[in-house]
C-alpha cells in the first residue's frame, strides 16, 4: 500500500479539520506519477519515534501536514516537532494543518520538547509551529523558550526553526532571532502572484523582509526558505523569487512539488518533472545560494541534519575563498 493512499484515507474528513473549506467545490485529484510515490511507514525506528512523540503529547508537522517523507524520516529518528498546538489561525489553501481557534499555550511544552530531543538522541532538530495570530507576540516567546530549553538539555544538538511570519506583531521576530537558533527558516511557499489564492493571510514582501532582518540582526545565523511548485507558477516567476531571496541574503533554498491534501484544497496545476527540478537547482546554485535542495519530494525539513552539515561546509569554503585560503 502506498503512503499516499494512507494519507488520502486518513484525511477524508477534511470538513472537521478545515471548516472554512467545507463549501468549496471539490477539485480533481490528479494521479501521481511514479516519481512521487512512496512506501508506507514501517520499521523499528519509525515505531520508536512515534512512541516518543506520542508519549510526550507532542505534535509533528510530519503527521499534521501529511508529509510523504514521514516513513523515511521517522525510521531514521528524524522528526519535525510542531509547537503551540495543532490548530492554526490561518487558512492557507495548500496546508493540511487543522484550522480554527487554538487552545492556550502549554507552559510545559518547551521542556517536554527538549526532553524528547534528548531521548531521541537528535544531533539536529527542527522546530516549527502553527500560526498563532491570537497571541500578542505570535508565539515568539514560546519559540525562544523552546530553543533555550533544548540548548540546556542537549547543548550539542543543532537547532533549526521554521517560523510563522509574525505579521502585525511588531518586533516579535527579534525575540526568536535573539534566541540564536542555528538555522532560521521561513518559507515564502509560492510566487507573489499566487499569494491571494494560496496564502491569503500572508504578505510576500513581509515574509521576505523577515528573512532579511535575521541576517541584519545576526549575520552568523543561516537563513533558509522554501517554495512549492506545481501551483500554476511560471519558470520566470520562480527565478524572480530566487533573486528576491538572494537580495535578502538567504543561504538555503528548498523547492518541492505541491501535493494536494484533499479535494477541498488548492488543485495541482501540474506535476513538475525531476529534470525541471534539477534545472531549478542548477539555476539556484548559479545565483549564489550556499545550499539548494530541489526535487519532487523535497520538503523544508527533509534531510535537515545532513543538509546542515553541508551548509556549514559550504560557508567554510566560501569564507576560505574570500581570504584566499585553498
N, C-alpha and C positions, 0 to 999 in steps of 0.2 A: 504494500500500500504506500502511496506517495504521501509525503508530509503535506503537500499542497491540498490533497483531498481531506486530510485530517483537519487542517486549518479551516477549510471551507465549511466542513460539517460542524466544527466547534463554534463557529460564529454565525450560524444561520439566524439566531435570534438577535439580529443587529438592532431591531427596534428598541430592545431593552438597553443596549449599550449606547445607542445613538438616537434618542427620541427626536432630535431635530431633523433627522433624515427619514423619519417614518413615512412622510407623504411624498417623498421624491419618487419619480418613476424608476422602475428597475432598468438597469443597463445591461447589455450583453457581457457575459464573462468570456473573454477570448481564451481559446485553448492554448495552453502553454507550450512553447517549443521545447525540444529535448534539452537544450542548454539551460533551461530554467528549473527543471525538475530535480528534486532532491529526495533522499530516503527519509523514512520516518525515524524519529528519535529512538535510540536504543543504546544499550551499553552500560557498563558499570559506572563509568564516570558521569554519565548523564543522570543516572538514578541517584548517585551520591549528591550531585549538585542540586537536584530537585529537592531532596530531603532537607539539606541545609537551608535552602531558600525558604521552603515552606515551614520548617520548624521555627525559623526566626520571624515568621509572619511578614516576610519581605515581598515586595513586588519586583518583577523584572520586566523590562521593555521587551525582552525576548518573547515572553508569553503574551503580554498585553497588546503588543503590536503584531503578533503572529509572525515573527521573523522566520524566514525559510531556513536560516542557518542555525536554529536553536539546537538541533540534534548534534551537529558537529561541535559547536562551541561548548555546550554543556558536557559533552563527553570528555572534553579537554579541561573541564572545570573552569571555563570562561563564562562569565555571566555579566550582563549589564544591569546593575541594580537601579531600580526606579524609586526615588524617594518622594515624600509628600503625598502618598496615596495613589489610588488607581483611577481617579476621576479628574478629568481635565476641564478647565473653564472655557476652553476654545472648542471650535467645531470644524477643524480643518477637513477638507473634502477627501484627503488621501489617507487619513490616520484611523487606525482601528482601536485606539485607546478610548475607554469609556468617557462620555461627556456628561456633565451635569453639575450639581452642587457638591463640592468636595467636603470631606469630613475635616474636623480640626486637625492640626499637626500633632503627631505623636512625639512628645519630647524625648522619649527613649530611643527613637529611631536612629539617630546618628551613632549611638553606642552599639545598637544591635547590628547596624551595617558594618561597623568596624570589627565586631566580633565575628561576623560571617566571613569577612575578608580574611581574617586571621585563621579561622577554621578551615577555609578552603585553600589556604596557603598561596594566595594570589600574589604574584610578583607585579602584576599590573591590574588595576581595577578601573572600570568605567562606571561613573555615577551619573544618572540622568534624572529627569523628573517630568511630571505633568506641568502644564501651565497653571499657575495659581494667581490669577488676576484678582482673586478675592482678598489676598494678603497685601498689607501696606507696602512690603518690600518685595513682593512677588516670590517670596521664599528664599531670598538671597542669604539671609542669616542662617537658615536651616542648611543650605548648601555648604556655607562656610564652616559651620559646626561639624558637619559630616566629614569634611576634609580634615579638620583638626583632630577628630576622634580617630580616623584611620591613621594619620601620622603618629599619633600617640601609641596606638595598639600595634602597628606594624610599620615602623619607620622606613624599612627598605622597599616597601611597595610604592611603585609609581602610580600617580593618580591622574586620571583623565575625567573631566566633567563635560557633560553635554547639556547645556543650559537652555532654558526658555529665553525670550528676548528682553524681559523686564521692561516691556513697553509701558510708558507713562508711570514709571516707578522711580523717577529722579535718578539719583546716583547709586541705586541699589546694586547695580552690577559691580561697582567698585568694592563692595563688601566681599564678593566672591573672588574677584581678581586678587585682592589683598590676602586671601587665604592661601594663595600661591600653589594652586594645582600645577602639575607638570604640563598638562595639555588642557587648553580651554577650547572647547568645541561648541560651535553654534551653527546649525545648518540653515543655509539660505533656502534649501529644498527645491526651488524651481526658479524660472526666469521671471523678471519683473512683470511681463505682460500677463502672466497667468496667476499672479497673486490674488486678484479679486475673486477668482473662481476656486482656486486651490488652497490658498492660505489667507482667507479674508480677514482674520483677526490680527494679522501681522502687517508690517511695513518693510518693504525690501531695503530701503536705504537706512532705516533704523537698525536692522539686523547687520547690515554691512558696517555701519558706524560702531556697533557694539564690538565687532571683531577688531576693528582698527583701534578702539580705545584700550583693548587688552595690551596690545603692543606698545602703545604710548605710556601706559602706566607701569608695565613690567616687560621690558623687551626680551627677557630671558624665557618667558613662557612661550611654549609652542602654541600656535593657533591652528584651528582645523575647521573645515566646513564641508558640507556635502550637498550634492544635487541628485534629484531623481530625474530620469529621462524616460520618455515614452508617454508623456502627458500632452504632447502637441507642440512642444518647443522646436525651434529650428536649430540647426548647427551653428548658425551665426549668433543666435541668442546665447547659446551655451558658451561660445568663445568670448562673448562680451562679459558674461558673468565671471569667467576665468580672469579676464583683465581687471574687472572690478575687485575681485578677491586679491589679486596681486597688488593693486593700488592700496589695499588695506593691509598689506604685508602678511597675508595668510600663508602659513607654511605648508599645510597638508590639505589636499583636495580628495574627496571621495565622490565617485559617480556610480550609481547603480540603477537598475531597472525598477520602475514603479510597478508594483503588483497590487491589483485591486482587491481589497479585503472582502467586500460584499457587493451585491448588485446595487446597493444604495450609494456607494462611494463613487468618486470620480472615475469615469471609464478609462481604460487604457487606450491610448491612441494607436500605439503600435509597440511591438517588441523590437528593441534595438539589438542589432546583431553583435556577436563577440568581436567581429572585425571593426565595427564602429566604435566600440568601447576602447579597443586598442588604439585606434586613431585619436580618440579624445585624450588618452594617456600620453601619447607622443606630443600632442599639441600642448598639454598642460606642463609637461616637463620642459618643453622649449620656452614656455613663458616664465619659468623660474621657480616653480613650486619645489620645495625640498623633497616632498613625498607625494606620490599620486597612487591611488587605488581605484581602478576603473574596470568594472566587469559586470555582467548581468546580475550576479548575486552579491556584489559589494554592498555592504551596509555600513553605517557610520562607525560601528564598534566591532566589525568583523576583523579578526586577527589583530586587534588593537595592541596587544602586548608585543607581538613580533614587529608590528609597524612602528611602535615607539622606539624600539632598539635601532631600527633602520633610520628613523628620524634623527636620533641622536648622532648616529654615524654620519649622516648627510650634513648635519650642521657642523660637525667637527671638520669634515673635509672642506666645507665651504670656508670656515674660519682659517684653516691652514692655507688654503689657496689665497685668501686675502692678504696674508702676511708673508707669502712666498715660500711656505714650507712644502716639501714634497708629500 
